[in-house]
Amino acid sequence: MSLIRRSENLWEFPDTCNVYVLKSGTECLLIDTGSSAVIQHLAAIGIERVDWVLHTHHHRDQCWGTPSLQQAGAKVAVPEYERHLFDNVEAYWQARRVYDNYNDSNTFFSLGENLPVDAVLEDYGTFVWREYQFRILPAKYIWHDRSDCGSGRKEDRFYRRSNDTRRKIISTSRYGVCPWRSSRR
């Protein structure tokens, strides 16, 4: 796997999920971490340090590599509605019922251990990092079906599903609303 350049300061890294790298100088912000294999490729584009990780949702494929980035000094921001599935997930697993047939919320893919959180991404709020602004929009009823087994092709589809609490980090740009493009201030 290698980095795919999407614009002047934005790269995509196909991993257990698509990891996005937004560069500013010698630092970067990651959207999701996947397995954290992206770290091995950052020096090739002049990045010396990961400053922030913004998570789109709590599933392991999005964030199981985050602890290694935190050990290297990265800060982590998560959707407000799912914070408990990051920093208090151990309590969640302790309280989870064995038989949960009628609750189809998608929490079986949550982390197994607590992950410290540095900031919360509030619905309709703005997250500012250097010269970039991210507008946080709720996406409570959307789940992502990757029909291409994770390669990140454009055939990715979004579906509505009740009780799914995932959020997507979405920002507005002159091109409309896009899950991977941020607008400069």
MDTraj code that builds the backbone (N, CA, C; nanometers):
import mdtraj as md
import numpy as np

residues = "MET SER LEU ILE ARG ARG SER GLU ASN LEU TRP GLU PHE PRO ASP THR CYS ASN VAL TYR VAL LEU LYS SER GLY THR GLU CYS LEU LEU ILE ASP THR GLY SER SER ALA VAL ILE GLN HIS LEU ALA ALA ILE GLY ILE GLU ARG VAL ASP TRP VAL LEU HIS THR HIS HIS HIS ARG ASP GLN CYS TRP GLY THR PRO SER LEU GLN GLN ALA GLY ALA LYS VAL ALA VAL PRO GLU TYR GLU ARG HIS LEU PHE ASP ASN VAL GLU ALA TYR TRP GLN ALA ARG ARG VAL TYR ASP ASN TYR ASN ASP SER ASN THR PHE PHE SER LEU GLY GLU ASN LEU PRO VAL ASP ALA VAL LEU GLU ASP TYR GLY THR PHE VAL TRP ARG GLU TYR GLN PHE ARG ILE LEU PRO ALA LYS TYR ILE TRP HIS ASP ARG SER ASP CYS GLY SER GLY ARG LYS GLU ASP ARG PHE TYR ARG ARG SER ASN ASP THR ARG ARG LYS ILE ILE SER THR SER ARG TYR GLY VAL CYS PRO TRP ARG SER SER ARG ARG".split()
xyz = np.array([
    [0.0834, -0.1179, 0.0000],
    [0.0000, 0.0000, 0.0000],
    [0.0879, 0.1243, 0.0000],
    [0.0383, 0.2275, -0.0643],
    [0.1120, 0.3528, -0.0663],
    [0.0139, 0.4686, -0.0597],
    [0.0669, 0.5867, -0.0364],
    [-0.0151, 0.7070, -0.0299],
    [-0.0628, 0.7465, -0.1689],
    [-0.1871, 0.7887, -0.1779],
    [-0.2459, 0.8363, -0.3025],
    [-0.2723, 0.9852, -0.2847],
    [-0.2101, 1.0664, -0.3664],
    [-0.2279, 1.2108, -0.3549],
    [-0.3632, 1.2505, -0.4129],
    [-0.4429, 1.3209, -0.3319],
    [-0.5753, 1.3657, -0.3746],
    [-0.5795, 1.5146, -0.4063],
    [-0.4910, 1.5910, -0.3450],
    [-0.4775, 1.7338, -0.3748],
    [-0.3421, 1.7790, -0.3215],
    [-0.3168, 1.9081, -0.3245],
    [-0.1857, 1.9599, -0.2873],
    [-0.1387, 1.9124, -0.1493],
    [-0.2264, 1.9108, -0.0504],
    [-0.1883, 1.8739, 0.0864],
    [-0.2713, 1.7600, 0.1442],
    [-0.3361, 1.6817, 0.0582],
    [-0.4225, 1.5743, 0.1050],
    [-0.3857, 1.4427, 0.0375],
    [-0.3647, 1.3382, 0.1190],
    [-0.3348, 1.2041, 0.0699],
    [-0.4328, 1.1054, 0.1302],
    [-0.4515, 0.9957, 0.0599],
    [-0.5331, 0.8841, 0.1071],
    [-0.4426, 0.7626, 0.1203],
    [-0.4631, 0.6859, 0.2277],
    [-0.3867, 0.5641, 0.2480],
    [-0.4841, 0.4491, 0.2691],
    [-0.4963, 0.3563, 0.1736],
    [-0.5862, 0.2415, 0.1910],
    [-0.5297, 0.1454, 0.2950],
    [-0.6067, 0.1185, 0.3973],
    [-0.5654, 0.0315, 0.5077],
    [-0.6888, -0.0496, 0.5459],
    [-0.7077, -0.0785, 0.6720],
    [-0.8308, -0.1444, 0.7150],
    [-0.9499, -0.0524, 0.6924],
    [-0.9222, 0.0747, 0.6748],
    [-1.0169, 0.1764, 0.6300],
    [-0.9348, 0.2749, 0.5476],
    [-0.9980, 0.3688, 0.4843],
    [-0.9230, 0.4723, 0.4143],
    [-0.8788, 0.5760, 0.5170],
    [-0.7492, 0.5933, 0.5295],
    [-0.6914, 0.6922, 0.6202],
    [-0.6563, 0.8139, 0.5359],
    [-0.6989, 0.9313, 0.5816],
    [-0.6672, 1.0537, 0.5088],
    [-0.5625, 1.1325, 0.5857],
    [-0.4652, 1.1855, 0.5129],
    [-0.3530, 1.2603, 0.5688],
    [-0.3624, 1.4022, 0.5154],
    [-0.3805, 1.4980, 0.6059],
    [-0.3843, 1.6383, 0.5686],
    [-0.2573, 1.7027, 0.6216],
    [-0.1772, 1.7573, 0.5308],
    [-0.0451, 1.8084, 0.5651],
    [-0.0464, 1.9595, 0.5828],
    [0.0280, 2.0063, 0.6839],
    [0.0545, 2.1482, 0.7026],
    [0.1979, 2.1595, 0.7522],
    [0.2865, 2.2059, 0.6667],
    [0.4286, 2.2109, 0.7017],
    [0.4829, 2.0704, 0.7177],
    [0.5457, 2.0431, 0.8328],
    [0.6013, 1.9095, 0.8585],
    [0.5129, 1.8277, 0.9510],
    [0.3912, 1.8779, 0.9779],
    [0.2963, 1.8046, 1.0624],
    [0.1740, 1.7667, 0.9812],
    [0.0977, 1.6733, 1.0378],
    [-0.0239, 1.6325, 0.9681],
    [-0.1357, 1.6046, 1.0667],
    [-0.2547, 1.6010, 1.0127],
    [-0.3752, 1.5579, 1.0812],
    [-0.4224, 1.4349, 1.0057],
    [-0.4588, 1.3309, 1.0779],
    [-0.5121, 1.2099, 1.0147],
    [-0.6621, 1.2018, 1.0393],
    [-0.7347, 1.1579, 0.9388],
    [-0.8744, 1.1224, 0.9579],
    [-0.8773, 0.9713, 0.9593],
    [-0.9000, 0.9179, 1.0800],
    [-0.8929, 0.7751, 1.1113],
    [-0.7481, 0.7267, 1.1027],
    [-0.7215, 0.6085, 1.1596],
    [-0.5840, 0.5578, 1.1615],
    [-0.5697, 0.4181, 1.1032],
    [-0.6803, 0.3452, 1.0911],
    [-0.6674, 0.2076, 1.0460],
    [-0.5730, 0.1325, 1.1374],
    [-0.4796, 0.0591, 1.0809],
    [-0.3833, -0.0191, 1.1590],
    [-0.2631, 0.0648, 1.2019],
    [-0.2557, 0.1871, 1.1590],
    [-0.1453, 0.2826, 1.1782],
    [-0.0273, 0.2548, 1.0849],
    [-0.0467, 0.1712, 0.9858],
    [0.0593, 0.1434, 0.8882],
    [0.0971, 0.2684, 0.8091],
    [0.0107, 0.3672, 0.8080],
    [0.0383, 0.4924, 0.7363],
    [0.1639, 0.5607, 0.7897],
    [0.1983, 0.5383, 0.9155],
    [0.3151, 0.6026, 0.9776],
    [0.4418, 0.5771, 0.8965],
    [0.4558, 0.4581, 0.8425],
    [0.5751, 0.4215, 0.7664],
    [0.5910, 0.5022, 0.6376],
    [0.4846, 0.5678, 0.5925],
    [0.4859, 0.6387, 0.4645],
    [0.4905, 0.7904, 0.4782],
    [0.4788, 0.8415, 0.5995],
    [0.4671, 0.9858, 0.6179],
    [0.5954, 1.0626, 0.5868],
    [0.7101, 1.0056, 0.6179],
    [0.8376, 1.0741, 0.5907],
    [0.8559, 1.0998, 0.4411],
    [0.8012, 1.0129, 0.3582],
    [0.8153, 1.0279, 0.2128],
    [0.7486, 1.1555, 0.1607],
    [0.6520, 1.2103, 0.2374],
    [0.5870, 1.3347, 0.1950],
    [0.6251, 1.4513, 0.2874],
    [0.7333, 1.4328, 0.3629],
    [0.7873, 1.5413, 0.4434],
    [0.7225, 1.5620, 0.5790],
    [0.6502, 1.4631, 0.6276],
    [0.5830, 1.4761, 0.7573],
    [0.6707, 1.4163, 0.8666],
    [0.6934, 1.4957, 0.9693],
    [0.7751, 1.4530, 1.0832],
    [0.6914, 1.4138, 1.2042],
    [0.5666, 1.4636, 1.2113],
    [0.4865, 1.4384, 1.3309],
    [0.3379, 1.4414, 1.2980],
    [0.2628, 1.3500, 1.3603],
    [0.1165, 1.3514, 1.3529],
    [0.0681, 1.4347, 1.4713],
    [-0.0014, 1.5442, 1.4419],
    [-0.0496, 1.6338, 1.5464],
    [-0.1849, 1.5892, 1.6013],
    [-0.2801, 1.5627, 1.5131],
    [-0.4153, 1.5227, 1.5529],
    [-0.4631, 1.4028, 1.4730],
    [-0.5516, 1.3256, 1.5353],
    [-0.6285, 1.2207, 1.4688],
    [-0.7752, 1.2537, 1.4922],
    [-0.8523, 1.2671, 1.3841],
    [-0.9964, 1.2859, 1.3946],
    [-1.0623, 1.1548, 1.3548],
    [-1.1432, 1.1010, 1.4447],
    [-1.2102, 0.9749, 1.4131],
    [-1.3519, 0.9990, 1.3637],
    [-1.3878, 0.9258, 1.2594],
    [-1.5223, 0.9358, 1.2038],
    [-1.6224, 0.8573, 1.2864],
    [-1.5794, 0.7446, 1.3425],
    [-1.6659, 0.6632, 1.4281],
    [-1.5804, 0.5632, 1.5053],
    [-1.6452, 0.4833, 1.5905],
    [-1.5760, 0.4025, 1.6908],
    [-1.5303, 0.2635, 1.6456],
    [-1.5561, 0.2209, 1.5279],
    [-1.5242, 0.0829, 1.4892],
    [-1.3734, 0.0573, 1.4871],
    [-1.3371, -0.0656, 1.5235],
    [-1.1951, -0.1039, 1.5331],
    [-1.1183, -0.0804, 1.4035],
    [-1.1800, -0.1064, 1.2897],
    [-1.1062, -0.0885, 1.1646],
    [-1.0676, 0.0576, 1.1422],
    [-1.1354, 0.1508, 1.2074],
    [-1.1032, 0.2921, 1.1962],
    [-0.9948, 0.3354, 1.2950],
    [-0.9859, 0.2678, 1.4108],
    [-0.9050, 0.3263, 1.5188],
    [-0.8156, 0.2288, 1.5955],
    [-0.7962, 0.1083, 1.5507],
    [-0.7140, 0.0167, 1.6311],
    [-0.5666, 0.0536, 1.6302],
    [-0.5219, 0.1361, 1.5376],
    [-0.3827, 0.1809, 1.5369],
    [-0.3596, 0.3103, 1.6134],
    [-0.4629, 0.3688, 1.6683],
    [-0.4521, 0.4981, 1.7355],
    [-0.3617, 0.4972, 1.8584],
    [-0.3620, 0.3938, 1.9432],
    [-0.2733, 0.3981, 2.0603],
    [-0.1254, 0.4207, 2.0258],
    [-0.0771, 0.3641, 1.9172],
    [0.0635, 0.3856, 1.8811],
    [0.0890, 0.5301, 1.8399],
    [-0.0091, 0.5944, 1.7795],
    [0.0043, 0.7357, 1.7441],
    [-0.0022, 0.8244, 1.8681],
    [-0.0846, 0.7864, 1.9636],
    [-0.0905, 0.8626, 2.0886],
    [0.0422, 0.8534, 2.1634],
    [0.1035, 0.7378, 2.1631],
    [0.2332, 0.7225, 2.2290],
    [0.3386, 0.8143, 2.1664],
    [0.3219, 0.8456, 2.0382],
    [0.4155, 0.9342, 1.9694],
    [0.3755, 1.0815, 1.9837],
    [0.2681, 1.1095, 2.0594],
    [0.2300, 1.2466, 2.0882],
    [0.1080, 1.3000, 2.0161],
    [0.0420, 1.2205, 1.9337],
    [-0.0781, 1.2674, 1.8635],
    [-0.1942, 1.2828, 1.9603],
    [-0.2760, 1.3850, 1.9360],
    [-0.3988, 1.4051, 2.0121],
    [-0.5137, 1.3450, 1.9322],
    [-0.6229, 1.3102, 2.0029],
    [-0.7343, 1.2399, 1.9400],
    [-0.8658, 1.3135, 1.9648],
    [-0.9438, 1.3308, 1.8584],
    [-1.0777, 1.3886, 1.8669],
    [-1.1779, 1.2864, 1.8128],
    [-1.2909, 1.2744, 1.8811],
    [-1.3919, 1.1745, 1.8453],
    [-1.5302, 1.2386, 1.8420],
    [-1.6258, 1.1757, 1.7705],
    [-1.7627, 1.2275, 1.7693],
    [-1.8224, 1.2282, 1.9096],
    [-1.8907, 1.3376, 1.9449],
    [-1.9449, 1.3517, 2.0793],
    [-2.0383, 1.2368, 2.1172],
    [-2.1217, 1.1931, 2.0247],
    [-2.2215, 1.0911, 2.0548],
    [-2.1574, 0.9545, 2.0819],
    [-2.0375, 0.9339, 2.0330],
    [-1.9707, 0.8047, 2.0499],
    [-1.8528, 0.8095, 2.1464],
    [-1.8335, 0.9185, 2.2147],
    [-1.7183, 0.9304, 2.3042],
    [-1.7089, 0.8123, 2.4005],
    [-1.8217, 0.7704, 2.4562],
    [-1.8200, 0.6591, 2.5520],
    [-1.7687, 0.5291, 2.4895],
    [-1.7766, 0.5167, 2.3582],
    [-1.7264, 0.3972, 2.2906],
    [-1.5770, 0.4085, 2.2588],
    [-1.5155, 0.5160, 2.3026],
    [-1.3701, 0.5341, 2.2944],
    [-1.3101, 0.5335, 2.4354],
    [-1.3489, 0.6314, 2.5171],
    [-1.2804, 0.6475, 2.6465],
    [-1.3447, 0.5715, 2.7618],
    [-1.4585, 0.5063, 2.7386],
    [-1.5216, 0.4268, 2.8436],
    [-1.5754, 0.2958, 2.7864],
    [-1.5108, 0.2448, 2.6851],
    [-1.5603, 0.1259, 2.6159],
    [-1.5511, 0.0001, 2.7027],
    [-1.4576, -0.0037, 2.7951],
    [-1.4476, -0.1218, 2.8832],
    [-1.5737, -0.1362, 2.9679],
    [-1.6272, -0.0254, 3.0177],
    [-1.7528, -0.0297, 3.0936],
    [-1.8681, -0.0714, 3.0030],
    [-1.8653, -0.0244, 2.8798],
    [-1.9682, -0.0629, 2.7838],
    [-1.9701, -0.2147, 2.7667],
    [-1.8525, -0.2756, 2.7457],
    [-1.8461, -0.4200, 2.7258],
    [-1.8878, -0.4956, 2.8523],
    [-1.8553, -0.4441, 2.9692],
    [-1.8949, -0.5094, 3.0943],
    [-2.0466, -0.5103, 3.1121],
    [-2.1138, -0.4057, 3.0654],
    [-2.2584, -0.3933, 3.0837],
    [-2.3395, -0.4520, 2.9686],
    [-2.2748, -0.4879, 2.8599],
    [-2.3477, -0.5350, 2.7419],
    [-2.4166, -0.6681, 2.7708],
    [-2.5424, -0.6759, 2.7287],
    [-2.6191, -0.8002, 2.7475],
    [-2.5691, -0.9080, 2.6516],
    [-2.5789, -1.0310, 2.6931],
    [-2.5398, -1.1421, 2.6067],
    [-2.6376, -1.1548, 2.4912],
    [-2.7672, -1.1486, 2.5211],
    [-2.8685, -1.1573, 2.4175],
    [-2.9160, -1.0163, 2.3858],
    [-2.8943, -0.9734, 2.2657],
    [-2.9239, -0.8371, 2.2247],
    [-2.9933, -0.8392, 2.0890],
    [-3.0912, -0.9278, 2.0763],
    [-3.1519, -0.9527, 1.9464],
    [-3.2305, -0.8366, 1.8880],
    [-3.2844, -0.7487, 1.9706],
    [-3.3728, -0.6453, 1.9188],
    [-3.3074, -0.5084, 1.9078],
    [-3.1843, -0.4969, 1.9477],
    [-3.1129, -0.3709, 1.9359],
    [-3.0110, -0.3872, 1.8238],
    [-3.0378, -0.3266, 1.7088],
    [-2.9465, -0.3473, 1.5964],
    [-2.8428, -0.2360, 1.5836],
    [-2.8174, -0.1629, 1.6928],
    [-2.7116, -0.0623, 1.6839],
    [-2.5793, -0.1343, 1.6627],
    [-2.4959, -0.0756, 1.5833],
    [-2.3746, -0.1417, 1.5381],
    [-2.2585, -0.1124, 1.6329],
    [-2.2539, -0.1836, 1.7456],
    [-2.1493, -0.1608, 1.8449],
    [-2.0611, -0.2837, 1.8645],
    [-2.0862, -0.3916, 1.7950],
    [-2.0051, -0.5124, 1.8120],
    [-1.8608, -0.4920, 1.7666],
    [-1.8356, -0.3903, 1.6867],
    [-1.7016, -0.3665, 1.6354],
    [-1.6268, -0.2594, 1.7135],
    [-1.6737, -0.2321, 1.8355],
    [-1.6083, -0.1322, 1.9206],
    [-1.4727, -0.1836, 1.9677],
    [-1.3884, -0.0894, 2.0090],
    [-1.2582, -0.1248, 2.0655],
    [-1.2753, -0.2124, 2.1887],
    [-1.1695, -0.2771, 2.2308],
    [-1.1740, -0.3614, 2.3498],
    [-1.1219, -0.2909, 2.4741],
    [-1.0385, -0.1884, 2.4547],
    [-0.9800, -0.1158, 2.5675],
    [-1.0049, 0.0330, 2.5520],
    [-1.0121, 0.1023, 2.6649],
    [-1.0347, 0.2463, 2.6638],
    [-0.9244, 0.3179, 2.5859],
    [-0.9625, 0.4230, 2.5179],
    [-0.8720, 0.5060, 2.4394],
    [-0.8905, 0.6505, 2.4872],
    [-0.7873, 0.7113, 2.5448],
    [-0.8020, 0.8500, 2.5927],
    [-0.8411, 0.9448, 2.4797],
    [-0.9276, 1.0397, 2.5129],
    [-0.9792, 1.1363, 2.4163],
    [-0.9351, 1.2761, 2.4578],
    [-0.8820, 1.3527, 2.3629],
    [-0.8365, 1.4892, 2.3896],
    [-0.9390, 1.5951, 2.3537],
    [-1.0276, 1.5656, 2.2594],
    [-1.1289, 1.6623, 2.2170],
    [-1.2506, 1.5876, 2.1638],
    [-1.3647, 1.6548, 2.1720],
    [-1.4899, 1.5986, 2.1229],
    [-1.5352, 1.6800, 2.0024],
    [-1.5772, 1.6099, 1.8986],
    [-1.6279, 1.6730, 1.7768],
    [-1.7787, 1.6878, 1.7916],
    [-1.8226, 1.8084, 1.8223],
    [-1.9641, 1.8337, 1.8461],
    [-2.0391, 1.8510, 1.7152],
    [-2.1594, 1.7946, 1.7097],
    [-2.2429, 1.8079, 1.5910],
    [-2.2606, 1.9546, 1.5554],
    [-2.2438, 1.9857, 1.4301],
    [-2.2567, 2.1198, 1.3734],
    [-2.1496, 2.2162, 1.4237],
    [-2.0517, 2.1636, 1.4935],
    [-1.9415, 2.2462, 1.5402],
    [-1.8332, 2.2547, 1.4339],
    [-1.7270, 2.3246, 1.4672],
    [-1.6136, 2.3400, 1.3774],
    [-1.4879, 2.2985, 1.4509],
    [-1.4079, 2.2175, 1.3877],
    [-1.2770, 2.1805, 1.4405],
    [-1.1745, 2.2549, 1.3559],
    [-1.0896, 2.3322, 1.4196],
    [-0.9887, 2.4108, 1.3483],
    [-0.8512, 2.3524, 1.3762],
    [-0.7775, 2.3289, 1.2704],
    [-0.6386, 2.2844, 1.2809],
    [-0.5573, 2.3631, 1.1786],
    [-0.4662, 2.4422, 1.2310],
    [-0.3826, 2.5280, 1.1469],
    [-0.4693, 2.6104, 1.0523],
    [-0.4466, 2.6008, 0.9219],
    [-0.5238, 2.6810, 0.8280],
    [-0.6519, 2.6125, 0.7799],
    [-0.6887, 2.4999, 0.8388],
    [-0.8048, 2.4232, 0.7946],
    [-0.9174, 2.4282, 0.8969],
    [-1.0408, 2.4264, 0.8459],
    [-1.1595, 2.4199, 0.9300],
    [-1.2415, 2.2996, 0.8866],
    [-1.2869, 2.2220, 0.9828],
    [-1.3725, 2.1073, 0.9553],
    [-1.5089, 2.1333, 1.0173],
    [-1.6125, 2.1288, 0.9380],
    [-1.7497, 2.1424, 0.9880],
    [-1.7979, 2.0026, 1.0183],
    [-1.8437, 1.9795, 1.1399],
    [-1.8841, 1.8461, 1.1834],
    [-2.0351, 1.8310, 1.1646],
    [-2.0739, 1.7387, 1.0790],
    [-2.2149, 1.7120, 1.0532],
    [-2.2511, 1.5743, 1.1060],
    [-2.3649, 1.5607, 1.1727],
    [-2.4054, 1.4288, 1.2234],
    [-2.4497, 1.3390, 1.1084],
    [-2.4224, 1.2123, 1.1219],
    [-2.4681, 1.1134, 1.0240],
    [-2.5142, 0.9904, 1.1005],
    [-2.6113, 1.0078, 1.1861],
    [-2.6560, 0.9016, 1.2769],
    [-2.7097, 0.7784, 1.2049],
    [-2.7643, 0.7942, 1.0862],
    [-2.8330, 0.6823, 1.0235],
    [-2.7664, 0.6360, 0.8954],
    [-2.6379, 0.6574, 0.8837],
    [-2.5684, 0.6161, 0.7619],
    [-2.4633, 0.5122, 0.7959],
    [-2.4582, 0.4074, 0.7200],
    [-2.3470, 0.3127, 0.7312],
    [-2.2888, 0.2945, 0.5938],
    [-2.1642, 0.2576, 0.5916],
    [-2.0877, 0.2535, 0.4676],
    [-2.0706, 0.1082, 0.4249],
    [-2.1211, 0.0752, 0.3088],
    [-2.1027, -0.0591, 0.2539],
    [-1.9945, -0.0509, 0.1487],
    [-1.8806, -0.1073, 0.1764],
    [-1.7695, -0.1006, 0.0817],
    [-1.7760, -0.2262, -0.0048],
    [-1.8364, -0.2148, -0.1197],
    [-1.8553, -0.3296, -0.2073],
    [-1.7256, -0.3750, -0.2733],
    [-1.6208, -0.2918, -0.2619],
    [-1.4955, -0.3269, -0.3290],
    [-1.3935, -0.3839, -0.2307],
    [-1.4376, -0.4290, -0.1144],
    [-1.3515, -0.4906, -0.0129],
    [-1.2438, -0.3946, 0.0383],
    [-1.2751, -0.2662, 0.0438],
    [-1.1855, -0.1717, 0.1076],
    [-1.0824, -0.1057, 0.0200],
    [-1.0897, -0.1212, -0.1095],
    [-0.9882, -0.0594, -0.1946],
    [-1.0102, 0.0909, -0.2109],
    [-1.1279, 0.1404, -0.1701],
    [-1.1539, 0.2833, -0.1769],
    [-1.2018, 0.3324, -0.3126],
    [-1.2457, 0.2438, -0.3993],
    [-1.2944, 0.2867, -0.5299],
    [-1.4211, 0.3691, -0.5167],
    [-1.4550, 0.4377, -0.6207],
    [-1.5704, 0.5268, -0.6202],
    [-1.7034, 0.4527, -0.6109],
    [-1.7016, 0.3194, -0.6197],
    [-1.8256, 0.2448, -0.6106],
    [-1.8768, 0.2340, -0.4672],
    [-1.8028, 0.2921, -0.3718],
    [-1.8491, 0.2896, -0.2333],
    [-1.9904, 0.3465, -0.2286],
    [-2.0748, 0.2857, -0.1470],
    [-2.2137, 0.3291, -0.1398],
    [-2.2512, 0.3603, 0.0048],
    [-2.3422, 0.4527, 0.0221],
    [-2.3940, 0.4848, 0.1540],
    [-2.5387, 0.4403, 0.1626],
    [-2.5753, 0.3831, 0.2739],
    [-2.7104, 0.3368, 0.2951],
    [-2.7640, 0.3940, 0.4262],
    [-2.8959, 0.4002, 0.4367],
    [-2.9582, 0.4404, 0.5624],
    [-2.9885, 0.3152, 0.6431],
    [-2.9636, 0.3270, 0.7723],
    [-2.9913, 0.2147, 0.8611],
    [-3.0297, 0.2718, 0.9966],
    [-3.1411, 0.2295, 1.0487],
    [-3.1856, 0.2853, 1.1754],
    [-3.0923, 0.2430, 1.2885],
    [-3.0790, 0.3293, 1.3865],
    [-3.0012, 0.3072, 1.5085],
    [-2.8511, 0.3010, 1.4894],
    [-2.8000, 0.3252, 1.3719],
    [-2.6552, 0.3288, 1.3548],
    [-2.6087, 0.4695, 1.3900],
    [-2.5117, 0.4810, 1.4784],
    [-2.4757, 0.6109, 1.5339],
    [-2.3466, 0.6660, 1.4775],
    [-2.2998, 0.6162, 1.3665],
    [-2.1745, 0.6657, 1.3118],
    [-2.1844, 0.8103, 1.2695],
    [-2.0739, 0.8796, 1.2791],
    [-2.0623, 1.0158, 1.2299],
    [-1.9564, 1.0163, 1.1198],
    [-1.9716, 1.1036, 1.0304],
    [-1.8683, 1.1257, 0.9300],
    [-1.8149, 1.2667, 0.9515],
    [-1.6864, 1.2818, 0.9445],
    [-1.6286, 1.4148, 0.9520],
    [-1.6425, 1.4730, 0.8129],
    [-1.7233, 1.5748, 0.8021],
    [-1.7530, 1.6318, 0.6716],
    [-1.7306, 1.7821, 0.6793],
    [-1.6713, 1.8360, 0.5810],
    [-1.6528, 1.9797, 0.5780],
    [-1.7124, 2.0353, 0.4506],
    [-1.7422, 2.1624, 0.4537],
    [-1.7937, 2.2257, 0.3335],
    [-1.6773, 2.2834, 0.2553],
    [-1.6896, 2.2817, 0.1290],
    [-1.5887, 2.3405, 0.0420],
    [-1.6605, 2.4039, -0.0751],
    [-1.5870, 2.4664, -0.1634],
    [-1.6527, 2.5281, -0.2788],
    [-1.7099, 2.4229, -0.3720],
    [-1.6772, 2.2966, -0.3497],
    [-1.7285, 2.1880, -0.4319],
    [-1.8516, 2.1233, -0.3701],
    [-1.8982, 2.1743, -0.2576],
    [-2.0126, 2.1154, -0.1901],
    [-1.9683, 2.0413, -0.0665],
    [-2.0450, 1.9449, -0.0221],
    [-2.0126, 1.8694, 0.0980],
    [-1.9388, 1.7435, 0.0580],
    [-1.8245, 1.7229, 0.1189],
    [-1.7394, 1.6111, 0.0806],
    [-1.6757, 1.5520, 0.2057],
    [-1.6714, 1.4205, 0.2245],
    [-1.6177, 1.3624, 0.3461],
    [-1.4661, 1.3694, 0.3577],
    [-1.3950, 1.4167, 0.2584],
    [-1.2501, 1.4179, 0.2688],
    [-1.1877, 1.5494, 0.2299],
    [-1.2634, 1.6495, 0.1992],
    [-1.2068, 1.7769, 0.1566],
    [-1.2358, 1.8826, 0.2620],
    [-1.1377, 1.9570, 0.3017],
    [-1.1602, 2.0645, 0.3965],
    [-1.1473, 2.1974, 0.3245],
    [-1.2032, 2.3005, 0.3846],
    [-1.1930, 2.4323, 0.3241],
    [-1.0917, 2.5139, 0.4022],
    [-1.0147, 2.5913, 0.3304],
    [-0.9168, 2.6776, 0.3970],
    [-0.9881, 2.8001, 0.4504],
    [-0.9358, 2.8537, 0.5607],
    [-0.9900, 2.9764, 0.6169],
    [-0.9490, 3.0941, 0.5338],
])
top = md.Topology()
chain = top.add_chain()
for i, resn in enumerate(residues, 1):
    res = top.add_residue(resn, chain, resSeq=i)
    for name in ("N", "CA", "C"):
        top.add_atom(name, md.element.get_by_symbol(name[0]), res)
traj = md.Trajectory(xyz[None], top)
